[in-house]
């Protein structure tokens, strides 16, 4: 009986060893689809993207773009918490300077438009397309051709390197080739297929605008 147990254990050990890191690296997430546009999805997630929807009401051209089923876009969505963080940081700075608080409905439209379009791309950007680029890829954002950077990574799961959740590291390169000047955030979920493209959700720890609200609104 002991010999039989040892033989079974040996087979399990050999099978486990045959699963190299490549096995986990090749892990594929099942695609999730939504029968609607980017904007459709946003408005049907109450309590999640309300601030983003409010911003889009102030930017009708962008709202129309995200709601057009004939377009092909990739959108990195910012949730309510990300707006709360950005606005709280901004208003803390403004309070220190003796200035009144500002909110989404108060922001200069030209600046708001510039920042909002950094999350929108006129092409499909998904895990499959970027995962083989070790150093990531740069993409020009919609309308303003502002350079943003995407890099694939997969988290460790149960001690297995590369066996966990797939993410995109999404970065504002701040017009620099040096990573020390970049500002980065991670995705919370990726590759939702909508009728007009690809939908990614950014982490709740992301500060909307990559800290740029302070740059533009902290002094006036």
Secondary structure, DSSP 8 states (H G I E B T S, - for coil): -HHHHHHHHHHHHHHHHHS-HHHHHT-----EE-SS-HHHHHHTSTTTSHHHHHHHHH-HHHHHHHT-TT--EEEEE--HHHHHHHHHHHHHHHHHTT-----GGGS-HHHHHHHHGGGEESS---HHHHTT-TT-EEEE-TTT--EEEEEEEE--BTTBTT-S-EEEEEEE-TT-S-GGG-EEEEEEEEEEEETTEEEEEE-TT--TTTTHHHHHHS--
